[in-house]
Amino acid sequence: MKKIFFSICLFMYSSALLGDTLKVVYHLNEREKAGVLISSVQELLKSNPENQIEVVIHSSAIIRLAKDGDLSTEFEGLLSKGVIIGACSTSMLKNNLRPDILIGGVVQLKQGGVLRILELQKQGYSYIKI
């Protein structure tokens, strides 16, 4: 956990020195790490609100995107700041999560989470696995 946090901080610091707007895709597949994801995205937005951030969530972490989830307010806050949050449609099926249960504004990824990450990397997004 400390290594992840240190790496993210180093990445943000070096980018801030360069003054560049970042394009970042975060990957979350463990529900226990959702709080770390939220904190990291918030910090990246503080460094530059213009950063382009997309979050791809799949596997067991998908349940964190339910409207009545304990982190729904935090996810809604990220969405309101322009962060795109995508939910893997395959993981939704496996976890019995219907689209109407998702937090408003979450995008259902019909192509799946892993393919979306690959598409974003091809577009020049930096990859961060939480």
C-alpha positions as CSV (number, residue, x, y, z in Angstrom):
1,M,0.0,0.0,0.0
2,K,2.8,2.4,0.8
3,K,4.5,1.6,-2.4
4,I,1.4,2.4,-4.4
5,F,0.9,5.7,-2.5
6,F,4.6,6.7,-3.0
7,S,4.5,5.9,-6.7
8,I,1.3,8.0,-7.2
9,C,2.8,10.9,-5.2
10,L,6.0,10.8,-7.3
11,F,4.0,10.7,-10.5
12,M,1.9,13.7,-9.5
13,Y,4.9,15.7,-8.3
14,S,7.0,15.1,-11.4
15,S,4.0,16.0,-13.6
16,A,3.3,19.2,-11.6
17,L,6.9,20.3,-12.1
18,L,6.4,19.9,-15.9
19,G,3.1,21.8,-15.7
20,D,1.4,19.3,-18.0
21,T,-2.2,18.3,-18.0
22,L,-2.3,14.6,-17.4
23,K,-4.4,11.9,-18.9
24,V,-4.7,9.1,-16.4
25,V,-6.7,5.9,-16.2
26,Y,-7.1,4.3,-12.8
27,H,-7.9,0.6,-12.5
28,L,-9.7,-0.8,-9.5
29,N,-10.8,-4.4,-9.1
30,E,-10.6,-4.9,-5.3
31,R,-13.5,-3.4,-3.3
32,E,-11.3,-2.9,-0.2
33,K,-9.1,-0.4,-2.1
34,A,-11.9,1.9,-3.2
35,G,-11.1,4.5,-0.5
36,V,-7.4,4.6,-1.7
37,L,-8.7,5.1,-5.3
38,I,-10.9,8.1,-4.2
39,S,-8.1,9.7,-2.2
40,S,-5.6,9.4,-5.1
41,V,-8.0,10.8,-7.7
42,Q,-8.8,13.7,-5.4
43,E,-5.1,14.5,-4.9
44,L,-4.5,14.3,-8.7
45,L,-7.3,16.8,-9.2
46,K,-5.9,19.1,-6.6
47,S,-2.6,19.2,-8.5
48,N,-4.4,20.3,-11.6
49,P,-8.2,20.4,-12.0
50,E,-7.8,20.1,-15.8
51,N,-6.3,16.6,-15.6
52,Q,-8.3,14.1,-17.6
53,I,-9.1,11.2,-15.4
54,E,-11.0,8.0,-16.1
55,V,-11.6,5.2,-13.6
56,V,-12.3,1.7,-14.7
57,I,-13.9,-0.6,-12.1
58,H,-14.5,-4.3,-12.4
59,S,-14.5,-7.6,-10.6
60,S,-15.7,-7.5,-6.9
61,A,-15.0,-3.7,-6.7
62,I,-18.1,-3.1,-9.0
63,I,-20.4,-3.3,-6.0
64,R,-18.9,0.0,-4.7
65,L,-20.8,1.8,-7.5
66,A,-24.2,1.0,-6.1
67,K,-26.4,4.1,-5.3
68,D,-26.8,3.0,-1.7
69,G,-23.1,2.2,-1.2
70,D,-21.1,3.6,1.6
71,L,-18.8,5.5,-0.8
72,S,-21.5,6.7,-3.2
73,T,-21.2,10.4,-2.1
74,E,-17.5,10.3,-2.7
75,F,-17.9,8.8,-6.2
76,E,-20.6,11.4,-7.0
77,G,-18.1,14.1,-6.0
78,L,-15.5,12.7,-8.5
79,L,-18.1,12.6,-11.2
80,S,-19.1,16.2,-10.5
81,K,-15.4,17.2,-11.1
82,G,-15.4,15.7,-14.5
83,V,-13.9,12.3,-13.7
84,I,-15.3,9.5,-15.9
85,I,-16.2,6.4,-14.0
86,G,-16.8,3.2,-16.0
87,A,-18.3,0.0,-14.8
88,C,-17.5,-3.3,-16.5
89,S,-20.7,-4.8,-17.9
90,T,-19.4,-8.3,-17.5
91,S,-18.6,-7.7,-13.8
92,M,-22.0,-6.1,-13.3
93,L,-23.6,-9.4,-14.6
94,K,-21.5,-11.6,-12.4
95,N,-22.2,-9.5,-9.3
96,N,-26.0,-9.1,-10.0
97,L,-25.6,-5.3,-10.3
98,R,-28.3,-3.9,-12.6
99,P,-27.7,-0.6,-14.5
100,D,-30.5,1.1,-12.5
101,I,-28.7,0.5,-9.3
102,L,-25.5,2.4,-10.4
103,I,-24.7,5.8,-9.2
104,G,-26.0,8.4,-11.7
105,G,-23.4,9.3,-14.2
106,V,-21.4,6.1,-14.1
107,V,-20.8,4.7,-17.6
108,Q,-21.6,1.1,-18.3
109,L,-18.6,-0.3,-20.3
110,K,-20.2,-2.6,-22.9
111,Q,-16.8,-3.6,-24.2
112,G,-15.6,-4.6,-20.7
113,G,-13.1,-3.0,-18.3
114,V,-9.9,-4.5,-19.5
115,L,-10.5,-3.5,-23.1
116,R,-11.4,0.0,-22.0
117,I,-8.1,0.3,-20.2
118,L,-6.2,-0.8,-23.3
119,E,-8.1,1.7,-25.4
120,L,-7.2,4.5,-23.1
121,Q,-3.5,3.5,-23.0
122,K,-3.5,3.6,-26.7
123,Q,-4.8,7.2,-26.5
124,G,-1.9,8.1,-24.3
125,Y,-3.4,7.7,-20.9
126,S,-1.0,6.8,-18.0
127,Y,-2.1,3.6,-16.2
128,I,-2.4,3.4,-12.4
129,K,-3.5,0.2,-10.8
130,I,-4.9,0.6,-7.3
